[in-house]
Amino acid sequence: MATDQEAPRVVSASREIAAAPERIFELIADPAAQPRWDGNDNLASAPAGQRVRRTGDVFTMTLTRATSGRIT
């Protein structure tokens, strides 16, 4: 069992998608839609109307479980 004293673990994955960058951005630019397709089982919901339009835009989201990390 993990404890709070253990070092954080970083896990990453990648997948090549046969789609234009604009199409991919349309999927990720709406935070309210992300829990439907994200697949990490930690995104519960986000209020509608928070469309991301450019670098530096921020949004809020409710997570399904506590996290000790920072989302950027």
All heavy atoms as TSV, in Angstrom:
chain	resi	resn	atom	element	x	y	z
A	1	MET	N	N	0.829	-1.171	0.000
A	1	MET	CA	C	0.000	0.000	0.000
A	1	MET	C	C	0.883	1.247	0.000
A	1	MET	O	O	1.852	1.326	0.730
A	1	MET	CB	C	-0.913	-0.013	1.216
A	1	MET	CG	C	-1.726	1.239	1.360
A	1	MET	SD	S	-2.845	1.119	2.758
A	1	MET	CE	C	-4.357	1.288	1.889
A	2	ALA	N	N	0.540	2.229	-0.813
A	2	ALA	CA	C	1.314	3.459	-0.906
A	2	ALA	C	C	1.048	4.345	0.304
A	2	ALA	O	O	-0.047	4.376	0.836
A	2	ALA	CB	C	0.955	4.206	-2.183
A	3	THR	N	N	2.073	5.051	0.701
A	3	THR	CA	C	1.923	6.014	1.788
A	3	THR	C	C	2.237	7.404	1.268
A	3	THR	O	O	2.808	7.567	0.193
A	3	THR	CB	C	2.887	5.680	2.947
A	3	THR	OG1	O	4.217	5.910	2.508
A	3	THR	CG2	C	2.717	4.254	3.415
A	4	ASP	N	N	1.885	8.416	2.056
A	4	ASP	CA	C	2.174	9.796	1.675
A	4	ASP	C	C	3.666	10.077	1.646
A	4	ASP	O	O	4.111	11.052	1.053
A	4	ASP	CB	C	1.488	10.768	2.628
A	4	ASP	CG	C	-0.020	10.749	2.475
A	4	ASP	OD1	O	-0.499	10.363	1.384
A	4	ASP	OD2	O	-0.719	11.122	3.429
A	5	GLN	N	N	4.452	9.240	2.277
A	5	GLN	CA	C	5.897	9.440	2.347
A	5	GLN	C	C	6.620	8.966	1.091
A	5	GLN	O	O	7.760	9.322	0.876
A	5	GLN	CB	C	6.460	8.709	3.570
A	5	GLN	CG	C	5.850	9.145	4.883
A	5	GLN	CD	C	6.091	10.621	5.177
A	5	GLN	OE1	O	7.154	11.146	4.890
A	5	GLN	NE2	N	5.091	11.294	5.721
A	6	GLU	N	N	5.995	8.149	0.262
A	6	GLU	CA	C	6.633	7.629	-0.937
A	6	GLU	C	C	6.732	8.703	-2.003
A	6	GLU	O	O	5.911	9.606	-2.073
A	6	GLU	CB	C	5.841	6.437	-1.480
A	6	GLU	CG	C	5.862	5.240	-0.559
A	6	GLU	CD	C	5.074	4.071	-1.125
A	6	GLU	OE1	O	4.998	3.935	-2.347
A	6	GLU	OE2	O	4.530	3.309	-0.325
A	7	ALA	N	N	7.741	8.577	-2.851
A	7	ALA	CA	C	7.921	9.527	-3.956
A	7	ALA	C	C	6.789	9.356	-4.966
A	7	ALA	O	O	6.280	8.249	-5.169
A	7	ALA	CB	C	9.264	9.273	-4.632
A	8	PRO	N	N	6.350	10.457	-5.600
A	8	PRO	CA	C	5.281	10.346	-6.599
A	8	PRO	C	C	5.725	9.487	-7.776
A	8	PRO	O	O	6.903	9.434	-8.114
A	8	PRO	CB	C	5.024	11.777	-7.036
A	8	PRO	CG	C	5.974	12.641	-6.314
A	8	PRO	CD	C	6.804	11.805	-5.407
A	9	ARG	N	N	4.777	8.842	-8.383
A	9	ARG	CA	C	5.042	7.978	-9.532
A	9	ARG	C	C	4.460	8.659	-10.764
A	9	ARG	O	O	3.327	9.130	-10.745
A	9	ARG	CB	C	4.380	6.629	-9.312
A	9	ARG	CG	C	4.560	5.666	-10.445
A	9	ARG	CD	C	4.006	4.325	-10.052
A	9	ARG	NE	N	2.582	4.404	-9.754
A	9	ARG	CZ	C	1.676	3.581	-10.253
A	9	ARG	NH1	N	2.037	2.604	-11.046
A	9	ARG	NH2	N	0.408	3.700	-9.930
A	10	VAL	N	N	5.226	8.726	-11.839
A	10	VAL	CA	C	4.773	9.338	-13.083
A	10	VAL	C	C	4.546	8.234	-14.107
A	10	VAL	O	O	5.413	7.401	-14.338
A	10	VAL	CB	C	5.805	10.351	-13.625
A	10	VAL	CG1	C	5.362	10.907	-14.961
A	10	VAL	CG2	C	6.030	11.465	-12.616
A	11	VAL	N	N	3.361	8.238	-14.693
A	11	VAL	CA	C	3.011	7.260	-15.715
A	11	VAL	C	C	2.594	8.026	-16.956
A	11	VAL	O	O	1.869	9.017	-16.863
A	11	VAL	CB	C	1.849	6.355	-15.246
A	11	VAL	CG1	C	1.456	5.371	-16.325
A	11	VAL	CG2	C	2.239	5.636	-13.970
A	12	SER	N	N	3.047	7.599	-18.115
A	12	SER	CA	C	2.642	8.282	-19.343
A	12	SER	C	C	2.318	7.256	-20.419
A	12	SER	O	O	2.747	6.106	-20.356
A	12	SER	CB	C	3.735	9.230	-19.825
A	12	SER	OG	O	4.886	8.505	-20.199
A	13	ALA	N	N	1.550	7.706	-21.382
A	13	ALA	CA	C	1.188	6.868	-22.518
A	13	ALA	C	C	0.997	7.775	-23.717
A	13	ALA	O	O	0.753	8.970	-23.570
A	13	ALA	CB	C	-0.095	6.094	-22.232
A	14	SER	N	N	1.093	7.218	-24.885
A	14	SER	CA	C	0.858	8.015	-26.087
A	14	SER	C	C	0.125	7.171	-27.115
A	14	SER	O	O	0.154	5.936	-27.067
A	14	SER	CB	C	2.178	8.535	-26.666
A	14	SER	OG	O	2.977	7.455	-27.095
A	15	ARG	N	N	-0.552	7.858	-28.004
A	15	ARG	CA	C	-1.280	7.185	-29.073
A	15	ARG	C	C	-1.298	8.107	-30.278
A	15	ARG	O	O	-1.538	9.301	-30.143
A	15	ARG	CB	C	-2.707	6.889	-28.638
A	15	ARG	CG	C	-3.523	6.218	-29.742
A	15	ARG	CD	C	-4.925	5.926	-29.300
A	15	ARG	NE	N	-4.875	4.870	-28.297
A	15	ARG	CZ	C	-5.903	4.486	-27.580
A	15	ARG	NH1	N	-7.064	5.068	-27.721
A	15	ARG	NH2	N	-5.811	3.523	-26.703
A	16	GLU	N	N	-1.026	7.573	-31.420
A	16	GLU	CA	C	-1.076	8.354	-32.647
A	16	GLU	C	C	-2.506	8.322	-33.183
A	16	GLU	O	O	-3.099	7.258	-33.340
A	16	GLU	CB	C	-0.109	7.764	-33.677
A	16	GLU	CG	C	0.222	8.725	-34.774
A	16	GLU	CD	C	1.415	8.279	-35.587
A	16	GLU	OE1	O	2.421	7.851	-35.000
A	16	GLU	OE2	O	1.315	8.352	-36.823
A	17	ILE	N	N	-3.065	9.486	-33.441
A	17	ILE	CA	C	-4.440	9.620	-33.894
A	17	ILE	C	C	-4.449	10.165	-35.316
A	17	ILE	O	O	-3.810	11.175	-35.603
A	17	ILE	CB	C	-5.243	10.584	-32.985
A	17	ILE	CG1	C	-5.153	10.167	-31.521
A	17	ILE	CG2	C	-6.670	10.730	-33.461
A	17	ILE	CD1	C	-5.836	8.868	-31.198
A	18	ALA	N	N	-5.168	9.509	-36.196
A	18	ALA	CA	C	-5.265	9.941	-37.588
A	18	ALA	C	C	-6.361	11.006	-37.710
A	18	ALA	O	O	-7.458	10.751	-38.203
A	18	ALA	CB	C	-5.554	8.754	-38.495
A	19	ALA	N	N	-6.058	12.201	-37.218
A	19	ALA	CA	C	-7.013	13.309	-37.286
A	19	ALA	C	C	-6.228	14.613	-37.333
A	19	ALA	O	O	-5.107	14.698	-36.828
A	19	ALA	CB	C	-7.937	13.297	-36.072
A	20	ALA	N	N	-6.833	15.608	-37.918
A	20	ALA	CA	C	-6.197	16.926	-37.992
A	20	ALA	C	C	-6.101	17.536	-36.589
A	20	ALA	O	O	-6.966	17.287	-35.742
A	20	ALA	CB	C	-7.017	17.843	-38.890
A	21	PRO	N	N	-5.068	18.333	-36.331
A	21	PRO	CA	C	-4.938	18.978	-35.022
A	21	PRO	C	C	-6.178	19.785	-34.634
A	21	PRO	O	O	-6.563	19.808	-33.461
A	21	PRO	CB	C	-3.724	19.891	-35.186
A	21	PRO	CG	C	-2.936	19.274	-36.286
A	21	PRO	CD	C	-3.944	18.648	-37.207
A	22	GLU	N	N	-6.824	20.409	-35.586
A	22	GLU	CA	C	-8.029	21.194	-35.296
A	22	GLU	C	C	-9.146	20.317	-34.731
A	22	GLU	O	O	-9.867	20.722	-33.824
A	22	GLU	CB	C	-8.516	21.923	-36.551
A	22	GLU	CG	C	-7.543	22.944	-37.107
A	22	GLU	CD	C	-6.439	22.331	-37.975
A	22	GLU	OE1	O	-6.522	21.145	-38.335
A	22	GLU	OE2	O	-5.482	23.053	-38.266
A	23	ARG	N	N	-9.299	19.131	-35.243
A	23	ARG	CA	C	-10.329	18.213	-34.757
A	23	ARG	C	C	-10.024	17.751	-33.329
A	23	ARG	O	O	-10.909	17.693	-32.476
A	23	ARG	CB	C	-10.447	17.000	-35.689
A	23	ARG	CG	C	-11.428	15.961	-35.221
A	23	ARG	CD	C	-12.858	16.496	-35.266
A	23	ARG	NE	N	-13.769	15.466	-34.782
A	23	ARG	CZ	C	-14.638	15.649	-33.795
A	23	ARG	NH1	N	-14.776	16.812	-33.236
A	23	ARG	NH2	N	-15.402	14.661	-33.405
A	24	ILE	N	N	-8.770	17.436	-33.075
A	24	ILE	CA	C	-8.354	17.023	-31.737
A	24	ILE	C	C	-8.583	18.173	-30.751
A	24	ILE	O	O	-9.109	17.983	-29.652
A	24	ILE	CB	C	-6.877	16.583	-31.707
A	24	ILE	CG1	C	-6.644	15.409	-32.661
A	24	ILE	CG2	C	-6.423	16.267	-30.288
A	24	ILE	CD1	C	-7.439	14.170	-32.330
A	25	PHE	N	N	-8.204	19.398	-31.148
A	25	PHE	CA	C	-8.397	20.544	-30.267
A	25	PHE	C	C	-9.872	20.745	-29.955
A	25	PHE	O	O	-10.232	21.080	-28.822
A	25	PHE	CB	C	-7.806	21.816	-30.871
A	25	PHE	CG	C	-7.842	22.972	-29.911
A	25	PHE	CD1	C	-6.904	23.060	-28.893
A	25	PHE	CD2	C	-8.818	23.941	-30.003
A	25	PHE	CE1	C	-6.944	24.109	-27.983
A	25	PHE	CE2	C	-8.862	24.991	-29.102
A	25	PHE	CZ	C	-7.926	25.078	-28.095
A	26	GLU	N	N	-10.750	20.526	-30.922
A	26	GLU	CA	C	-12.190	20.657	-30.676
A	26	GLU	C	C	-12.639	19.708	-29.575
A	26	GLU	O	O	-13.514	20.043	-28.779
A	26	GLU	CB	C	-12.995	20.398	-31.951
A	26	GLU	CG	C	-12.945	21.541	-32.940
A	26	GLU	CD	C	-13.470	22.843	-32.348
A	26	GLU	OE1	O	-14.539	22.829	-31.698
A	26	GLU	OE2	O	-12.794	23.870	-32.516
A	27	LEU	N	N	-12.053	18.535	-29.503
A	27	LEU	CA	C	-12.416	17.568	-28.461
A	27	LEU	C	C	-11.930	18.000	-27.083
A	27	LEU	O	O	-12.648	17.872	-26.093
A	27	LEU	CB	C	-11.854	16.185	-28.784
A	27	LEU	CG	C	-12.504	15.463	-29.956
A	27	LEU	CD1	C	-11.712	14.215	-30.289
A	27	LEU	CD2	C	-13.940	15.128	-29.650
A	28	ILE	N	N	-10.712	18.510	-27.019
A	28	ILE	CA	C	-10.153	18.841	-25.704
A	28	ILE	C	C	-10.470	20.255	-25.248
A	28	ILE	O	O	-10.272	20.585	-24.089
A	28	ILE	CB	C	-8.627	18.598	-25.664
A	28	ILE	CG1	C	-7.900	19.524	-26.640
A	28	ILE	CG2	C	-8.316	17.145	-25.952
A	28	ILE	CD1	C	-6.402	19.437	-26.559
A	29	ALA	N	N	-10.983	21.105	-26.126
A	29	ALA	CA	C	-11.247	22.506	-25.779
A	29	ALA	C	C	-12.495	22.688	-24.926
A	29	ALA	O	O	-12.708	23.761	-24.377
A	29	ALA	CB	C	-11.362	23.347	-27.050
A	30	ASP	N	N	-13.316	21.680	-24.815
A	30	ASP	CA	C	-14.533	21.766	-24.009
A	30	ASP	C	C	-14.366	20.898	-22.761
A	30	ASP	O	O	-14.594	19.686	-22.802
A	30	ASP	CB	C	-15.742	21.295	-24.815
A	30	ASP	CG	C	-17.035	21.362	-24.026
A	30	ASP	OD1	O	-17.022	21.834	-22.864
A	30	ASP	OD2	O	-18.061	20.935	-24.572
A	31	PRO	N	N	-13.945	21.492	-21.640
A	31	PRO	CA	C	-13.710	20.692	-20.431
A	31	PRO	C	C	-14.921	19.882	-19.985
A	31	PRO	O	O	-14.765	18.792	-19.431
A	31	PRO	CB	C	-13.342	21.747	-19.382
A	31	PRO	CG	C	-12.807	22.895	-20.175
A	31	PRO	CD	C	-13.616	22.904	-21.444
A	32	ALA	N	N	-16.136	20.373	-20.222
A	32	ALA	CA	C	-17.332	19.635	-19.798
A	32	ALA	C	C	-17.465	18.302	-20.533
A	32	ALA	O	O	-18.081	17.371	-20.027
A	32	ALA	CB	C	-18.578	20.489	-20.017
A	33	ALA	N	N	-16.867	18.187	-21.722
A	33	ALA	CA	C	-16.944	16.944	-22.501
A	33	ALA	C	C	-15.827	15.957	-22.158
A	33	ALA	O	O	-15.923	14.782	-22.476
A	33	ALA	CB	C	-16.906	17.269	-23.994
A	34	GLN	N	N	-14.767	16.413	-21.523
A	34	GLN	CA	C	-13.609	15.553	-21.287
A	34	GLN	C	C	-13.898	14.289	-20.483
A	34	GLN	O	O	-13.367	13.230	-20.828
A	34	GLN	CB	C	-12.472	16.346	-20.655
A	34	GLN	CG	C	-11.822	17.290	-21.636
A	34	GLN	CD	C	-10.635	18.009	-21.043
A	34	GLN	OE1	O	-10.100	17.627	-20.012
A	34	GLN	NE2	N	-10.222	19.076	-21.695
A	35	PRO	N	N	-14.711	14.315	-19.430
A	35	PRO	CA	C	-14.952	13.062	-18.697
A	35	PRO	C	C	-15.548	11.953	-19.576
A	35	PRO	O	O	-15.341	10.776	-19.312
A	35	PRO	CB	C	-15.933	13.466	-17.595
A	35	PRO	CG	C	-15.663	14.922	-17.378
A	35	PRO	CD	C	-15.337	15.453	-18.762
A	36	ARG	N	N	-16.233	12.319	-20.636
A	36	ARG	CA	C	-16.853	11.335	-21.524
A	36	ARG	C	C	-15.820	10.510	-22.295
A	36	ARG	O	O	-16.008	9.338	-22.550
A	36	ARG	CB	C	-17.782	12.069	-22.504
A	36	ARG	CG	C	-18.579	11.145	-23.390
A	36	ARG	CD	C	-19.496	11.897	-24.335
A	36	ARG	NE	N	-18.697	12.531	-25.372
A	36	ARG	CZ	C	-18.754	13.823	-25.701
A	36	ARG	NH1	N	-19.570	14.637	-25.069
A	36	ARG	NH2	N	-17.998	14.302	-26.651
A	37	TRP	N	N	-14.682	11.109	-22.643
A	37	TRP	CA	C	-13.715	10.403	-23.491
A	37	TRP	C	C	-12.326	10.269	-22.880
A	37	TRP	O	O	-11.502	9.524	-23.390
A	37	TRP	CB	C	-13.579	11.096	-24.852
A	37	TRP	CG	C	-13.167	12.538	-24.768
A	37	TRP	CD1	C	-13.981	13.624	-24.826
A	37	TRP	CD2	C	-11.842	13.047	-24.591
A	37	TRP	NE1	N	-13.240	14.776	-24.682
A	37	TRP	CE2	C	-11.926	14.448	-24.551
A	37	TRP	CE3	C	-10.594	12.448	-24.470
A	37	TRP	CZ2	C	-10.814	15.264	-24.380
A	37	TRP	CZ3	C	-9.474	13.261	-24.300
A	37	TRP	CH2	C	-9.599	14.654	-24.258
A	38	ASP	N	N	-12.024	10.938	-21.783
A	38	ASP	CA	C	-10.652	10.988	-21.272
A	38	ASP	C	C	-10.113	9.635	-20.844
A	38	ASP	O	O	-8.982	9.307	-21.138
A	38	ASP	CB	C	-10.559	11.988	-20.128
A	38	ASP	CG	C	-9.136	12.178	-19.668
A	38	ASP	OD1	O	-8.403	12.971	-20.280
A	38	ASP	OD2	O	-8.754	11.496	-18.695
A	39	GLY	N	N	-10.894	8.844	-20.134
A	39	GLY	CA	C	-10.466	7.488	-19.797
A	39	GLY	C	C	-9.561	7.339	-18.591
A	39	GLY	O	O	-9.139	6.241	-18.280
A	40	ASN	N	N	-9.226	8.418	-17.888
A	40	ASN	CA	C	-8.368	8.234	-16.715
A	40	ASN	C	C	-9.169	7.993	-15.446
A	40	ASN	O	O	-8.601	7.820	-14.380
A	40	ASN	CB	C	-7.394	9.404	-16.537
A	40	ASN	CG	C	-8.012	10.646	-15.958
A	40	ASN	OD1	O	-9.176	10.668	-15.567
A	40	ASN	ND2	N	-7.234	11.704	-15.896
A	41	ASP	N	N	-10.489	8.007	-15.556
A	41	ASP	CA	C	-11.391	7.682	-14.436
A	41	ASP	C	C	-11.204	8.603	-13.233
A	41	ASP	O	O	-11.444	8.221	-12.106
A	41	ASP	CB	C	-11.217	6.225	-14.020
A	41	ASP	CG	C	-12.367	5.725	-13.163
A	41	ASP	OD1	O	-13.500	6.225	-13.336
A	41	ASP	OD2	O	-12.135	4.847	-12.324
A	42	ASN	N	N	-10.726	9.820	-13.467
A	42	ASN	CA	C	-10.574	10.760	-12.375
A	42	ASN	C	C	-11.286	12.081	-12.660
A	42	ASN	O	O	-11.303	12.959	-11.826
A	42	ASN	CB	C	-9.099	11.020	-12.063
A	42	ASN	CG	C	-8.899	11.719	-10.733
A	42	ASN	OD1	O	-9.666	11.532	-9.803
A	42	ASN	ND2	N	-7.882	12.533	-10.647
A	43	LEU	N	N	-11.865	12.239	-13.825
A	43	LEU	CA	C	-12.577	13.460	-14.168
A	43	LEU	C	C	-14.069	13.215	-13.995
A	43	LEU	O	O	-14.657	12.407	-14.703
A	43	LEU	CB	C	-12.286	13.873	-15.613
A	43	LEU	CG	C	-10.810	14.044	-15.972
A	43	LEU	CD1	C	-10.666	14.399	-17.449
A	43	LEU	CD2	C	-10.152	15.070	-15.091
A	44	ALA	N	N	-14.685	13.908	-13.046
A	44	ALA	CA	C	-16.111	13.700	-12.781
A	44	ALA	C	C	-16.972	14.627	-13.620
A	44	ALA	O	O	-17.877	14.181	-14.314
A	44	ALA	CB	C	-16.414	13.906	-11.300
A	45	SER	N	N	-16.679	15.928	-13.573
A	45	SER	CA	C	-17.494	16.892	-14.308
A	45	SER	C	C	-16.791	18.237	-14.368
A	45	SER	O	O	-15.860	18.497	-13.612
A	45	SER	CB	C	-18.856	17.059	-13.634
A	45	SER	OG	O	-18.681	17.620	-12.342
A	46	ALA	N	N	-17.273	19.073	-15.273
A	46	ALA	CA	C	-16.813	20.460	-15.375
A	46	ALA	C	C	-18.015	21.288	-15.799
A	46	ALA	O	O	-18.814	20.847	-16.629
A	46	ALA	CB	C	-15.692	20.584	-16.390
A	47	PRO	N	N	-18.165	22.477	-15.227
A	47	PRO	CA	C	-19.284	23.326	-15.638
A	47	PRO	C	C	-19.220	23.653	-17.137
A	47	PRO	O	O	-18.136	23.856	-17.683
A	47	PRO	CB	C	-19.094	24.597	-14.796
A	47	PRO	CG	C	-18.274	24.169	-13.621
A	47	PRO	CD	C	-17.384	23.085	-14.151
A	48	ALA	N	N	-20.367	23.704	-17.771
A	48	ALA	CA	C	-20.426	24.037	-19.196
A	48	ALA	C	C	-20.006	25.488	-19.415
A	48	ALA	O	O	-20.045	26.304	-18.498
A	48	ALA	CB	C	-21.849	23.818	-19.706
A	49	GLY	N	N	-19.588	25.798	-20.637
A	49	GLY	CA	C	-19.250	27.164	-21.004
A	49	GLY	C	C	-17.826	27.578	-20.704
A	49	GLY	O	O	-17.497	28.749	-20.773
A	50	GLN	N	N	-16.946	26.642	-20.416
A	50	GLN	CA	C	-15.553	26.960	-20.101
A	50	GLN	C	C	-14.624	26.679	-21.278
A	50	GLN	O	O	-13.531	26.189	-21.099
A	50	GLN	CB	C	-15.068	26.139	-18.907
A	50	GLN	CG	C	-15.836	26.346	-17.650
A	50	GLN	CD	C	-15.141	25.642	-16.528
A	50	GLN	OE1	O	-14.260	26.193	-15.881
A	50	GLN	NE2	N	-15.526	24.395	-16.296
A	51	ARG	N	N	-15.006	26.963	-22.451
A	51	ARG	CA	C	-14.223	26.630	-23.642
A	51	ARG	C	C	-12.804	27.202	-23.570
A	51	ARG	O	O	-12.598	28.371	-23.290
A	51	ARG	CB	C	-14.912	27.174	-24.868
A	51	ARG	CG	C	-14.151	26.878	-26.116
A	51	ARG	CD	C	-15.075	26.727	-27.284
A	51	ARG	NE	N	-14.328	26.542	-28.480
A	51	ARG	CZ	C	-13.886	25.386	-28.919
A	51	ARG	NH1	N	-14.168	24.298	-28.242
A	51	ARG	NH2	N	-13.205	25.285	-30.020
A	52	VAL	N	N	-11.825	26.363	-23.823
A	52	VAL	CA	C	-10.428	26.766	-23.889
A	52	VAL	C	C	-10.172	27.291	-25.300
A	52	VAL	O	O	-10.455	26.607	-26.286
A	52	VAL	CB	C	-9.497	25.578	-23.568
A	52	VAL	CG1	C	-8.047	25.949	-23.750
A	52	VAL	CG2	C	-9.764	25.063	-22.161
A	53	ARG	N	N	-9.638	28.492	-25.408
A	53	ARG	CA	C	-9.419	29.111	-26.716
A	53	ARG	C	C	-7.947	29.369	-27.035
A	53	ARG	O	O	-7.581	29.494	-28.184
A	53	ARG	CB	C	-10.191	30.419	-26.811
A	53	ARG	CG	C	-11.688	30.224	-26.641
A	53	ARG	CD	C	-12.467	31.477	-26.908
A	53	ARG	NE	N	-13.870	31.447	-26.543
A	53	ARG	CZ	C	-14.792	30.621	-26.961
A	53	ARG	NH1	N	-14.477	29.670	-27.788
A	53	ARG	NH2	N	-16.037	30.697	-26.562
A	54	ARG	N	N	-7.109	29.475	-26.020
A	54	ARG	CA	C	-5.708	29.778	-26.266
A	54	ARG	C	C	-4.852	29.378	-25.064
A	54	ARG	O	O	-5.374	29.118	-23.985
A	54	ARG	CB	C	-5.517	31.250	-26.583
A	54	ARG	CG	C	-5.917	32.195	-25.461
A	54	ARG	CD	C	-5.892	33.630	-25.912
A	54	ARG	NE	N	-7.000	34.483	-25.633
A	54	ARG	CZ	C	-8.295	34.340	-25.877
A	54	ARG	NH1	N	-8.731	33.268	-26.399
A	54	ARG	NH2	N	-9.180	35.237	-25.576
A	55	THR	N	N	-3.563	29.375	-25.259
A	55	THR	CA	C	-2.614	29.087	-24.198
A	55	THR	C	C	-2.859	30.028	-23.031
A	55	THR	O	O	-3.048	31.226	-23.232
A	55	THR	CB	C	-1.172	29.271	-24.713
A	55	THR	OG1	O	-0.967	28.407	-25.808
A	55	THR	CG2	C	-0.150	28.966	-23.632
A	56	GLY	N	N	-2.888	29.481	-21.852
A	56	GLY	CA	C	-3.098	30.276	-20.654
A	56	GLY	C	C	-4.527	30.282	-20.146
A	56	GLY	O	O	-4.773	30.688	-19.011
A	57	ASP	N	N	-5.483	29.853	-20.986
A	57	ASP	CA	C	-6.862	29.744	-20.508
A	57	ASP	C	C	-6.922	28.695	-19.411
A	57	ASP	O	O	-6.203	27.700	-19.445
A	57	ASP	CB	C	-7.810	29.342	-21.641
A	57	ASP	CG	C	-8.143	30.481	-22.579
A	57	ASP	OD1	O	-7.698	31.619	-22.316
A	57	ASP	OD2	O	-8.844	30.238	-23.578
A	58	VAL	N	N	-7.783	28.912	-18.435
A	58	VAL	CA	C	-7.935	27.975	-17.326
A	58	VAL	C	C	-9.395	27.549	-17.202
A	58	VAL	O	O	-10.291	28.223	-17.713
A	58	VAL	CB	C	-7.447	28.578	-15.988
A	58	VAL	CG1	C	-5.970	28.886	-16.033
A	58	VAL	CG2	C	-8.243	29.821	-15.632
A	59	PHE	N	N	-9.623	26.423	-16.530
A	59	PHE	CA	C	-10.975	25.937	-16.289
A	59	PHE	C	C	-10.989	25.184	-14.975
A	59	PHE	O	O	-9.944	24.824	-14.442
A	59	PHE	CB	C	-11.474	25.048	-17.439
A	59	PHE	CG	C	-10.634	23.818	-17.676
A	59	PHE	CD1	C	-10.911	22.630	-17.027
A	59	PHE	CD2	C	-9.573	23.855	-18.566
A	59	PHE	CE1	C	-10.145	21.492	-17.243
A	59	PHE	CE2	C	-8.810	22.731	-18.802
A	59	PHE	CZ	C	-9.104	21.550	-18.137
A	60	THR	N	N	-12.182	24.950	-14.449
A	60	THR	CA	C	-12.320	24.167	-13.225
A	60	THR	C	C	-12.991	22.840	-13.551
A	60	THR	O	O	-13.752	22.734	-14.514
A	60	THR	CB	C	-13.159	24.910	-12.167
A	60	THR	OG1	O	-14.461	25.135	-12.684
A	60	THR	CG2	C	-12.516	26.220	-11.777
A	61	MET	N	N	-12.662	21.843	-12.752
A	61	MET	CA	C	-13.203	20.503	-12.963
A	61	MET	C	C	-13.299	19.801	-11.624
A	61	MET	O	O	-12.457	20.014	-10.748
A	61	MET	CB	C	-12.286	19.731	-13.907
A	61	MET	CG	C	-12.746	18.336	-14.204
A	61	MET	SD	S	-11.845	17.650	-15.600
A	61	MET	CE	C	-12.812	18.328	-16.933
A	62	THR	N	N	-14.319	18.999	-11.442
A	62	THR	CA	C	-14.467	18.177	-10.248
A	62	THR	C	C	-13.846	16.821	-10.530
A	62	THR	O	O	-14.143	16.194	-11.546
A	62	THR	CB	C	-15.958	18.005	-9.895
A	62	THR	OG1	O	-16.517	19.296	-9.686
A	62	THR	CG2	C	-16.127	17.150	-8.651
A	63	LEU	N	N	-12.984	16.380	-9.622
A	63	LEU	CA	C	-12.319	15.086	-9.767
A	63	LEU	C	C	-13.092	14.025	-8.995
A	63	LEU	O	O	-13.800	14.328	-8.038
A	63	LEU	CB	C	-10.883	15.169	-9.266
A	63	LEU	CG	C	-10.007	16.224	-9.942
A	63	LEU	CD1	C	-8.627	16.243	-9.307
A	63	LEU	CD2	C	-9.916	15.979	-11.430
A	64	THR	N	N	-12.926	12.773	-9.401
A	64	THR	CA	C	-13.622	11.682	-8.736
A	64	THR	C	C	-12.907	11.227	-7.474
A	64	THR	O	O	-13.494	10.607	-6.617
A	64	THR	CB	C	-13.782	10.461	-9.666
A	64	THR	OG1	O	-12.476	10.011	-10.063
A	64	THR	CG2	C	-14.618	10.807	-10.878
A	65	ARG	N	N	-11.639	11.508	-7.350
A	65	ARG	CA	C	-10.883	11.134	-6.147
A	65	ARG	C	C	-9.832	12.213	-5.881
A	65	ARG	O	O	-9.445	12.961	-6.765
A	65	ARG	CB	C	-10.229	9.770	-6.315
A	65	ARG	CG	C	-9.307	9.656	-7.509
A	65	ARG	CD	C	-8.761	8.226	-7.619
A	65	ARG	NE	N	-7.991	8.084	-8.826
A	65	ARG	CZ	C	-8.453	7.591	-9.972
A	65	ARG	NH1	N	-9.715	7.188	-10.060
A	65	ARG	NH2	N	-7.684	7.482	-11.028
A	66	ALA	N	N	-9.366	12.260	-4.656
A	66	ALA	CA	C	-8.379	13.271	-4.266
A	66	ALA	C	C	-7.075	13.056	-5.015
A	66	ALA	O	O	-6.701	11.932	-5.359
A	66	ALA	CB	C	-8.139	13.195	-2.768
A	67	THR	N	N	-6.388	14.124	-5.274
A	67	THR	CA	C	-5.098	14.043	-5.951
A	67	THR	C	C	-4.133	14.983	-5.245
A	67	THR	O	O	-4.546	16.006	-4.705
A	67	THR	CB	C	-5.209	14.390	-7.442
A	67	THR	OG1	O	-3.915	14.320	-8.033
A	67	THR	CG2	C	-5.774	15.788	-7.668
A	68	SER	N	N	-2.873	14.645	-5.255
A	68	SER	CA	C	-1.876	15.504	-4.630
A	68	SER	C	C	-1.053	16.233	-5.674
A	68	SER	O	O	-0.083	16.866	-5.372
A	68	SER	CB	C	-0.967	14.685	-3.727
A	68	SER	OG	O	-0.306	13.695	-4.494
A	69	GLY	N	N	-1.434	16.111	-6.927
A	69	GLY	CA	C	-0.674	16.745	-7.995
A	69	GLY	C	C	-1.260	18.072	-8.416
A	69	GLY	O	O	-2.261	18.538	-7.900
A	70	ARG	N	N	-0.613	18.684	-9.371
A	70	ARG	CA	C	-1.055	19.948	-9.937
A	70	ARG	C	C	-1.377	19.720	-11.406
A	70	ARG	O	O	-0.591	19.105	-12.126
A	70	ARG	CB	C	0.052	20.972	-9.804
A	70	ARG	CG	C	-0.339	22.340	-10.285
A	70	ARG	CD	C	0.764	23.294	-10.024
A	70	ARG	NE	N	1.060	23.958	-11.282
A	70	ARG	CZ	C	2.042	24.793	-11.456
A	70	ARG	NH1	N	2.871	25.044	-10.479
A	70	ARG	NH2	N	2.228	25.363	-12.611
A	71	ILE	N	N	-2.510	20.198	-11.863
A	71	ILE	CA	C	-2.914	20.054	-13.256
A	71	ILE	C	C	-2.546	21.330	-13.987
A	71	ILE	O	O	-2.954	22.413	-13.579
A	71	ILE	CB	C	-4.409	19.768	-13.379
A	71	ILE	CG1	C	-4.737	18.480	-12.654
A	71	ILE	CG2	C	-4.835	19.683	-14.847
A	71	ILE	CD1	C	-6.206	18.191	-12.551
A	72	THR	N	N	-1.755	21.213	-15.034
A	72	THR	CA	C	-1.370	22.391	-15.809
A	72	THR	C	C	-1.671	22.194	-17.266
A	72	THR	O	O	-1.866	21.106	-17.729
A	72	THR	CB	C	0.138	22.681	-15.647
A	72	THR	OG1	O	0.870	21.532	-16.084
A	72	THR	CG2	C	0.475	23.009	-14.214
